[in-house]
Amino acid sequence: MAFRKRLSLVYIKEVLVSFTSTELKILRLLLQYPQKIFSKQNLYESIWNKTYAYDDDTINTHISHIRKKIKAITNEDYIQTIWGIGYKIK
């Protein structure tokens, strides 16, 4: 049995980029609230509707994948890390 990730397509600088459904949920949440700084816990609980485990590296991994996909198109870093607090969209 093979599992396939559901991909969503987004235009970045007129280039079509594929994101997993989870990556898209994170990106969409950041874009909906551009002034808000999301902690890892806040992002995790908003996306998965589960209690965040402090040592879980899931959010870092997804943010890294999103950044790599965006960096392949543009040198701009759209997701800002606020050290010790979390992430926000620039």
C-alpha positions as CSV (number, residue, x, y, z in Angstrom):
1,M,0.0,0.0,0.0
2,A,1.4,3.4,-1.0
3,F,0.4,6.7,0.5
4,R,0.5,9.8,-1.6
5,K,0.8,13.3,-0.2
6,R,-1.9,15.6,-1.4
7,L,-0.2,18.6,-3.1
8,S,-1.5,22.1,-3.6
9,L,-0.2,24.5,-6.2
10,V,0.6,28.1,-5.5
11,Y,1.9,30.8,-7.7
12,I,5.0,32.6,-6.5
13,K,6.4,35.3,-8.8
14,E,4.3,33.7,-11.6
15,V,5.9,30.3,-11.1
16,L,3.7,27.4,-10.0
17,V,5.0,25.8,-6.8
18,S,3.7,22.6,-5.2
19,F,3.1,22.5,-1.4
20,T,1.9,19.6,0.7
21,S,-1.5,20.2,2.3
22,T,0.2,20.8,5.7
23,E,2.7,23.3,4.2
24,L,-0.1,25.1,2.6
25,K,-2.1,25.2,5.9
26,I,0.9,26.8,7.6
27,L,1.5,29.3,4.8
28,R,-2.2,30.2,4.7
29,L,-2.3,30.8,8.5
30,L,0.7,33.0,8.4
31,L,-0.7,35.0,5.4
32,Q,-4.1,35.4,7.1
33,Y,-2.5,37.1,10.1
34,P,0.5,39.0,8.8
35,Q,1.1,41.0,12.0
36,K,0.9,38.0,14.3
37,I,3.9,36.1,15.5
38,F,3.1,32.4,15.8
39,S,4.9,30.3,18.4
40,K,5.7,26.7,17.4
41,Q,3.0,25.6,19.9
42,N,0.4,27.9,18.4
43,L,1.2,26.8,14.8
44,Y,1.2,23.1,15.8
45,E,-2.1,23.3,17.7
46,S,-3.8,25.4,15.0
47,I,-2.8,23.0,12.2
48,W,-3.0,19.6,13.8
49,N,-5.6,20.3,16.5
50,K,-3.4,18.3,19.0
51,T,-1.4,19.3,22.1
52,Y,2.1,20.4,21.2
53,A,5.0,18.3,22.5
54,Y,7.8,20.7,23.4
55,D,10.6,18.7,21.8
56,D,8.7,18.1,18.6
57,D,10.6,19.4,15.5
58,T,7.7,19.1,13.1
59,I,7.1,22.8,12.7
60,N,10.8,23.5,12.0
61,T,10.8,20.9,9.4
62,H,7.7,22.2,7.6
63,I,8.9,25.8,7.8
64,S,12.3,24.7,6.3
65,H,10.5,22.9,3.4
66,I,8.4,26.0,2.7
67,R,11.4,28.2,2.7
68,K,13.3,25.9,0.4
69,K,10.5,25.9,-2.1
70,I,10.2,29.7,-2.0
71,K,14.0,30.1,-2.2
72,A,14.0,28.1,-5.4
73,I,11.9,30.9,-7.0
74,T,13.1,34.0,-5.3
75,N,15.9,35.1,-3.0
76,E,13.4,36.8,-0.7
77,D,12.7,35.2,2.7
78,Y,9.0,35.6,3.3
79,I,8.9,33.8,6.6
80,Q,10.7,35.6,9.4
81,T,12.0,33.8,12.5
82,I,11.5,35.8,15.6
83,W,14.1,34.1,17.8
84,G,12.8,32.7,21.0
85,I,9.2,33.5,20.0
86,G,8.2,32.0,16.7
87,Y,7.5,32.8,13.1
88,K,5.7,35.5,11.1
89,I,5.2,36.4,7.5
90,K,7.2,39.4,6.2
